[in-house]
């Protein structure tokens, strides 16, 4: 896991096609929305409450439907529960 400063994060997002993000991050930092355009994004509205197999299945299905491969990289943006 790598921790990034905010400005580094904005440029790092460009390297990823698949992103899981905490909705609160987008609310607090609306400029991130521009970086997420043309990305495959799964937004978690409550990451801690989302720790269940159904949510995992939704994420996997979303990414599979959008041609994720074993070589794809997924970026998680948020607190610990977002990347869990």
N, C-alpha and C positions, 0 to 999 in steps of 0.2 A: 504494500500500500504506500502510495506517495502523497504527501501533503503539499499543496501548492498555494502560493500567495494568489490573491484575487486576480491581479493582472496576468499572472502566469496561467491561471486557469482559463481565462478568456481566450488566450492564444492556443492553449493545449486542447481545448474542445475541438478545434479544427482537425485534429488528428484522428478523431473518433467518429464512427458512423452510428454506433449504438450507445445510448445513454439512459441511465436510470437516475432520476433526480427527485429530490424532495421538493414538493410544491412550494414550501416556505422559502426556499432559496430563490426561486423565480419571483416570488412576491417581494422579497427584500432587495433583490438585485435584478430589476426588470431588464437591464441591458443584456443579461444572459439570454433572454428570449431571442434576440437577433442572432446569437451564436448557434442557437439550436435549430435554426431554419435548415431545411434539407437534411436533417438528421432523423434517425429513428429513435424516438424518445418515449420512455415509459415514465410517467409522473406518479409519484406516491404522495397521496394527500395526508397520510399519517403513517410514516414508516414503521413506528413501533407496533401499531395495530395491524400493519400489513404483513407481519411475520407469520405467514401461514401458507400452506401448500397451495391454496387457491390463487393467491397473489403470485407466487412463484410460477404457477402454470400459466397465468395471464402474461407474465413477462416473457417466458419462454415462447409461448404461442405468438406473441407480437413479433418477437425477433425472428422466429422461424418463418413466419409469414412474409417477412421482409428480407429473406435470404441471408441470414447470419450463417457464417461458416465457422469451422474450427479455428481458422486463422484470423477471425474478426476480433477486434478489441472492444471491450465494453467499459465505459467510464461511469463510475458511480459518483454523484455529487450530492453531498449531504452529510449528516451525522452518521454515527456508527450503525444505526438501524437500517439506513438506506443501503449500505453495502453488505449487510448481513444476508 
